[in-house]
Amino acid sequence: MILRHITVDSSEPYELARFWSEVTGWPLSDEDLPDDDEVLLAAPEPVPSLLFIRVPEAKTVKNRLHIDWMPDERTRDEEVERLTALGAKLYEDHRAADGLGWVTMQDPEGNEFCVERSAAERDG
């Protein structure tokens, strides 16, 4: 099997997809409109795309599954600052004094995701 999409429940799929488009640089599908119940964020091959689907209920508990991101153009800390400016919130800070660790953040609808150290930081 091939992992095609990672699907995210959302109260406002188009708006949440726009946020993640800013985060990733991946484009929204040309077919998706602001009132659509499903909005696709097309990832570059072979990465699975993100699919946002409207659901009636709000998020109430911690996600059972989340995505870990590794910056490719910035350091972990620079990426956390950039994501905060885009509307993400710091949820749990697991950074250590020696530079190791990660940051757990939440997107505008409260879905958790982690930001790890970049490859350059891991090799350094």
C-alpha positions as a Markdown table, in Angstrom:
| # | Residue | x | y | z |
|---|---|---|---|---|
| 1 | Met | 0.0 | 0.0 | 0.0 |
| 2 | Ile | 1.0 | 3.6 | -0.5 |
| 3 | Leu | 0.2 | 6.4 | 2.0 |
| 4 | Arg | -1.7 | 8.9 | -0.2 |
| 5 | His | -3.1 | 11.4 | 2.2 |
| 6 | Ile | -2.9 | 12.4 | 5.9 |
| 7 | Thr | -6.4 | 13.5 | 6.7 |
| 8 | Val | -7.1 | 16.2 | 9.3 |
| 9 | Asp | -10.6 | 16.9 | 10.7 |
| 10 | Ser | -11.4 | 20.6 | 10.7 |
| 11 | Ser | -14.1 | 23.1 | 11.4 |
| 12 | Glu | -12.8 | 25.4 | 8.6 |
| 13 | Pro | -10.9 | 23.2 | 6.1 |
| 14 | Tyr | -10.0 | 25.9 | 3.6 |
| 15 | Glu | -8.6 | 28.2 | 6.3 |
| 16 | Leu | -6.6 | 25.5 | 8.0 |
| 17 | Ala | -5.2 | 24.3 | 4.6 |
| 18 | Arg | -4.1 | 27.9 | 3.9 |
| 19 | Phe | -2.2 | 27.9 | 7.2 |
| 20 | Trp | -0.5 | 24.6 | 6.4 |
| 21 | Ser | 0.2 | 25.9 | 2.9 |
| 22 | Glu | 2.1 | 28.8 | 4.4 |
| 23 | Val | 3.9 | 26.4 | 6.8 |
| 24 | Thr | 5.0 | 23.9 | 4.1 |
| 25 | Gly | 5.1 | 25.9 | 0.9 |
| 26 | Trp | 2.8 | 23.3 | -0.7 |
| 27 | Pro | 0.0 | 24.7 | -2.9 |
| 28 | Leu | -3.7 | 24.3 | -2.4 |
| 29 | Ser | -5.5 | 22.5 | -5.1 |
| 30 | Asp | -6.9 | 24.8 | -7.8 |
| 31 | Glu | -10.2 | 23.1 | -7.5 |
| 32 | Asp | -10.7 | 23.9 | -3.8 |
| 33 | Leu | -12.8 | 26.9 | -2.7 |
| 34 | Pro | -13.3 | 28.6 | 0.7 |
| 35 | Asp | -16.7 | 26.9 | 1.5 |
| 36 | Asp | -15.6 | 23.4 | 0.4 |
| 37 | Asp | -16.0 | 20.6 | 2.9 |
| 38 | Glu | -12.7 | 18.9 | 1.7 |
| 39 | Val | -9.5 | 20.8 | 0.8 |
| 40 | Leu | -6.4 | 19.2 | -0.5 |
| 41 | Leu | -2.8 | 20.5 | 0.1 |
| 42 | Ala | -0.7 | 18.8 | -2.6 |
| 43 | Ala | 2.7 | 17.6 | -1.3 |
| 44 | Pro | 5.6 | 16.9 | -3.6 |
| 45 | Glu | 6.0 | 13.3 | -4.6 |
| 46 | Pro | 6.5 | 10.9 | -2.8 |
| 47 | Val | 5.3 | 12.7 | 0.3 |
| 48 | Pro | 1.6 | 12.1 | 1.2 |
| 49 | Ser | -0.7 | 15.1 | 0.7 |
| 50 | Leu | -2.6 | 16.7 | 3.5 |
| 51 | Leu | -6.4 | 16.5 | 3.2 |
| 52 | Phe | -8.6 | 18.7 | 5.4 |
| 53 | Ile | -12.2 | 17.6 | 5.9 |
| 54 | Arg | -15.0 | 19.5 | 7.6 |
| 55 | Val | -16.4 | 17.9 | 10.7 |
| 56 | Pro | -19.2 | 19.3 | 13.0 |
| 57 | Glu | -17.5 | 18.6 | 16.3 |
| 58 | Ala | -14.6 | 20.6 | 17.8 |
| 59 | Lys | -11.3 | 19.1 | 18.8 |
| 60 | Thr | -11.5 | 18.2 | 22.5 |
| 61 | Val | -8.6 | 16.0 | 23.4 |
| 62 | Lys | -4.9 | 15.5 | 22.5 |
| 63 | Asn | -4.3 | 14.0 | 19.1 |
| 64 | Arg | -3.6 | 10.3 | 19.0 |
| 65 | Leu | -1.4 | 10.8 | 15.9 |
| 66 | His | 0.6 | 13.9 | 15.0 |
| 67 | Ile | 3.2 | 14.9 | 12.4 |
| 68 | Asp | 6.9 | 15.5 | 13.2 |
| 69 | Trp | 8.5 | 18.2 | 10.9 |
| 70 | Met | 12.2 | 18.7 | 10.3 |
| 71 | Pro | 13.1 | 22.2 | 8.9 |
| 72 | Asp | 15.2 | 22.2 | 5.8 |
| 73 | Glu | 15.9 | 25.9 | 5.4 |
| 74 | Arg | 16.0 | 27.0 | 9.0 |
| 75 | Thr | 17.1 | 25.9 | 12.4 |
| 76 | Arg | 14.5 | 24.4 | 14.7 |
| 77 | Asp | 14.3 | 27.6 | 16.8 |
| 78 | Glu | 14.0 | 29.8 | 13.7 |
| 79 | Glu | 11.2 | 27.5 | 12.4 |
| 80 | Val | 9.4 | 27.7 | 15.8 |
| 81 | Glu | 9.5 | 31.5 | 15.6 |
| 82 | Arg | 8.3 | 31.5 | 12.0 |
| 83 | Leu | 5.4 | 29.2 | 12.8 |
| 84 | Thr | 4.4 | 31.2 | 15.8 |
| 85 | Ala | 4.2 | 34.3 | 13.5 |
| 86 | Leu | 2.0 | 32.3 | 11.1 |
| 87 | Gly | -0.5 | 31.5 | 13.9 |
| 88 | Ala | 0.8 | 28.3 | 15.5 |
| 89 | Lys | 1.0 | 28.1 | 19.3 |
| 90 | Leu | 3.7 | 26.6 | 21.5 |
| 91 | Tyr | 2.2 | 23.6 | 23.4 |
| 92 | Glu | 5.2 | 21.8 | 25.0 |
| 93 | Asp | 8.8 | 22.8 | 24.9 |
| 94 | His | 11.2 | 19.8 | 25.0 |
| 95 | Arg | 14.3 | 21.7 | 24.1 |
| 96 | Ala | 17.4 | 20.9 | 26.2 |
| 97 | Ala | 20.2 | 23.2 | 27.3 |
| 98 | Asp | 22.6 | 21.1 | 25.1 |
| 99 | Gly | 20.6 | 21.9 | 21.9 |
| 100 | Leu | 18.8 | 18.6 | 21.7 |
| 101 | Gly | 15.0 | 18.2 | 21.8 |
| 102 | Trp | 12.0 | 19.3 | 20.0 |
| 103 | Val | 9.0 | 21.7 | 20.3 |
| 104 | Thr | 5.4 | 20.5 | 20.3 |
| 105 | Met | 3.1 | 23.2 | 18.7 |
| 106 | Gln | -0.6 | 23.5 | 17.8 |
| 107 | Asp | -2.0 | 24.7 | 14.6 |
| 108 | Pro | -4.9 | 27.3 | 14.6 |
| 109 | Glu | -7.4 | 24.5 | 15.3 |
| 110 | Gly | -5.4 | 23.0 | 18.1 |
| 111 | Asn | -3.9 | 20.0 | 16.3 |
| 112 | Glu | -0.5 | 19.1 | 17.7 |
| 113 | Phe | 2.6 | 18.7 | 15.7 |
| 114 | Cys | 6.4 | 18.7 | 16.5 |
| 115 | Val | 9.3 | 20.6 | 15.2 |
| 116 | Glu | 12.6 | 18.8 | 15.4 |
| 117 | Arg | 16.2 | 19.9 | 14.8 |
| 118 | Ser | 17.2 | 20.4 | 11.2 |
| 119 | Ala | 19.6 | 18.0 | 9.5 |
| 120 | Ala | 22.4 | 20.6 | 9.7 |
| 121 | Glu | 21.8 | 20.8 | 13.5 |
| 122 | Arg | 21.9 | 17.1 | 13.8 |
| 123 | Asp | 25.2 | 16.8 | 11.8 |
| 124 | Gly | 26.8 | 19.8 | 13.6 |
